[in-house]
């Protein structure tokens, strides 16, 4: 009888062996708030709706601003410029060239055109798929004298999977910015 207990004990020891399998990488869960907007007014040149969870950092020497999201460590770098009446093609091509510099890392680039005849705001939103440094860029113009451009960057290594929830959140804010944009 002792032999049987010994054999059963040995079987239990070897029968419960776990098989080791590699686990996929996981990402931290980020709880993003619901969208809430306030009006940003540059006092001189333009205005738009901005997320209540973003901070605007105005540059001293120009109308350029940085829209920073402290909770997710992302920033929309915005540039405002004026141009002469005949230079619209040059300015729009410069914006397109800057956007398409990301084609090296991006798997695809989609463009969405925005037209607001009432406010004289025309623009293009560029979405980059894949591990591009900037997942979203845009430019707006009145096609006569003013130009406003923005690029979203996260302070992290470009990884489309890990930044996807934050990028989607901020992209929604960018679309709201574009749709509410007004020249003064």
C-alpha positions in Angstrom: 0.0 0.0 0.0 2.9 2.4 0.7 4.2 1.8 -2.8 0.9 3.1 -4.2 1.0 6.3 -2.2 4.5 6.9 -3.2 3.6 6.5 -6.9 0.5 8.8 -6.6 2.6 11.5 -4.8 5.2 11.3 -7.6 2.5 11.6 -10.3 1.0 14.7 -8.5 4.4 16.4 -8.5 5.0 15.9 -12.2 1.4 16.3 -13.4 1.0 19.9 -12.2 3.8 21.3 -14.3 2.9 24.7 -15.8 3.7 25.3 -19.4 5.6 28.6 -19.8 4.3 30.8 -22.6 5.4 34.4 -23.6 2.9 37.1 -22.8 2.2 40.0 -25.1 3.3 43.5 -24.1 0.7 45.4 -22.2 0.1 49.1 -22.0 -1.1 51.3 -19.1 -4.7 52.0 -19.1 -5.4 55.7 -19.5 -8.7 57.0 -18.2 -9.5 60.0 -20.4 -12.1 62.6 -19.4 -15.1 63.5 -21.4 -14.6 66.4 -23.8 -15.3 69.8 -22.5 -14.4 73.0 -24.3 -13.8 76.7 -23.6 -13.2 79.5 -26.1 -9.6 80.5 -26.6 -9.1 84.1 -27.9 -5.7 85.2 -29.1 -6.9 88.8 -28.6 -5.5 89.9 -32.0 -5.7 87.4 -34.7 -7.8 84.2 -34.2 -10.0 82.3 -31.8 -11.2 78.7 -31.4 -12.6 76.2 -29.0 -10.0 74.4 -26.9 -10.2 71.5 -24.4 -10.6 72.5 -20.8 -7.8 69.9 -20.0 -5.2 71.6 -22.2 -2.9 74.5 -21.3 -2.0 77.2 -23.9 1.6 78.4 -23.8 1.9 81.6 -25.8 5.3 82.5 -27.4 6.6 86.0 -26.5 7.7 87.2 -29.9 4.9 85.9 -32.1 1.3 84.7 -32.4 2.6 81.1 -32.1 1.2 78.9 -29.3 1.7 75.4 -27.9 -1.4 73.6 -26.7 -0.1 71.2 -24.0 -2.0 68.3 -22.5 -0.2 67.7 -19.2 -2.1 64.5 -18.2 -1.0 62.6 -21.4 2.2 64.5 -22.1 1.2 65.6 -25.6 1.5 69.0 -27.3 0.1 70.6 -30.4 2.7 73.0 -31.7 0.9 75.8 -33.5 2.4 78.4 -35.9 0.7 81.6 -37.1 2.0 83.5 -40.1 0.9 86.1 -42.5 1.8 86.1 -46.2 1.5 88.3 -49.2 -1.4 87.9 -51.6 0.5 86.0 -54.3 2.3 83.6 -51.8 -0.7 81.3 -51.0 0.7 78.5 -53.2 4.1 78.7 -51.6 2.6 78.6 -48.0 0.3 75.7 -48.8 3.0 73.7 -50.5 5.3 74.3 -47.5 2.7 72.9 -45.2 2.1 69.8 -47.4 5.9 69.2 -47.6 6.2 69.3 -43.8 3.4 66.9 -43.5 4.7 64.5 -46.1 8.1 64.3 -44.5 6.5 61.7 -42.2 5.9 59.4 -45.1 9.1 57.6 -44.3 7.7 56.2 -41.0 3.9 56.4 -41.8 2.1 53.4 -43.3 -0.5 55.7 -44.8 -1.5 59.4 -44.9 -5.1 60.5 -45.2 -6.2 64.1 -45.9 -9.5 65.6 -44.8 -10.5 69.0 -46.3 -12.3 71.5 -44.1 -14.2 74.5 -45.6 -16.1 77.1 -43.6 -17.2 79.7 -46.2 -19.0 81.8 -43.5 -15.8 82.4 -41.5 -13.4 82.2 -44.5 -11.5 79.3 -43.0 -10.1 76.6 -45.3 -7.8 73.8 -44.3 -6.6 70.2 -44.4 -6.2 67.7 -41.6 -3.5 65.1 -42.1 -3.8 61.7 -40.3 -0.8 59.4 -40.2 -1.2 55.7 -39.7 1.7 53.8 -38.2 4.6 54.9 -36.1 5.1 58.4 -37.4 6.5 61.0 -35.0 3.4 63.2 -35.4 0.1 61.3 -35.8 -1.9 64.4 -36.7 -1.2 67.7 -38.5 -3.3 70.4 -39.9 -3.2 73.8 -41.6 -5.8 76.5 -41.9 -5.8 79.6 -44.0 -8.1 82.4 -45.2 -6.3 82.0 -48.6 -5.5 85.7 -48.7 -3.2 86.7 -45.9 -3.3 84.4 -42.9 -2.0 80.9 -42.1 -2.3 78.7 -39.0 -0.6 75.3 -38.8 -0.6 72.7 -36.0 1.3 69.4 -35.4 0.6 66.9 -32.6 3.6 65.3 -30.8 3.7 63.1 -27.7 6.7 63.0 -25.5 7.2 59.3 -26.1 8.7 56.9 -28.6 6.4 56.7 -31.6 4.3 53.5 -31.1 0.9 53.7 -32.7 -0.6 51.0 -30.4 0.4 52.6 -27.2 -0.6 56.2 -28.0 -3.8 55.3 -29.9 -6.3 56.2 -27.1 -4.6 59.5 -26.4 -4.2 60.3 -30.1 -7.9 59.7 -30.7 -8.8 61.9 -27.8 -6.6 64.8 -28.9 -7.6 64.3 -32.6 -11.2 64.9 -31.6 -10.1 68.2 -29.9 -8.2 69.2 -33.1 -11.3 68.6 -35.2 -13.3 70.8 -32.8 -10.5 73.5 -33.0 -10.7 73.4 -36.8 -14.5 73.5 -37.0 -14.7 76.4 -34.5 -11.7 78.4 -35.8 -12.4 82.1 -36.6 -10.2 84.9 -38.0 -10.4 88.4 -36.6 
